[in-house]
């Protein structure tokens, strides 16, 4: 998954690209449906576009919490 945050054009927040091959591999590794993995990757990318990081352990925990809360709202 790649996420690009755009600057300059307020009507565009950014772009998220998901590798289907990587999503399939990760879904198999987690024994999860591909649709769940794709949704998680999209949410993760959108959180990055909105400015959320996951580089430090504290940021990583915040990212996981934000993913869980966002997925709970969607599902």
N, C-alpha and C positions, 0 to 999 in steps of 0.2 A: 504494500500500500504506500502510495506517495501522496502527500498533501502539500499544496502550494497556496500560500496566503498571498492574495493580491493587494496591492496598495495603489492608490491613485484614483481608482474608479469605485465610488461608494456603492454602486449597484452590484458589484461583484465581490463576494467575500473571498472566494478562492476556488480551488479545484482539487478533487480527490480522484486518484486513479488506483484501481484495485486489480492485481494480477489474479486472474481466474485460476491459473495453475497453482499459484501459492495458496490461494484460498482453499482449493481442493485438497492440497497436501496438509494444510493446517487442520482442516475439518476432519480428515482421516486420523491425524495424530491425536485429536481431541475426542474422537468418536462422536462427532457432532454433525448434524445435517449441514450440507453446504449452504443452504439458505441462512442458517443461523450465523455461520462464519462470515458470509458476505455482509450481513447486517452489522455484525460487530465491527468488521473492518471499515465499513462506511461511517459508522458512528465514531470510531476512533479517529478516522481521517477528518471528519467534521469538527471534532474537538480540537485537533491540531490547527485547523484553519481558523478556529475561533480564538486561538492563542494558548491553548492548554499544552503544556510540555510533559515529557515523561523521562527526562534525562536523569534526574536525581531520584533516589529512593522515595523521598517525600512526594515529588512530582508524579512518580509512577503510581503511588498509592492514591493520590488525588485523581489521576486519570482513570484508574480502575473504578473508583467510586463514581465518577462522572459517567463512565460507560454504563455501569449497573443502573444508576438512576435514570439515565436517558433511555436505556432499553426497557426498563420497567414502565416508563411513560408510553413508549411505543407499543409494547405488547400488552 
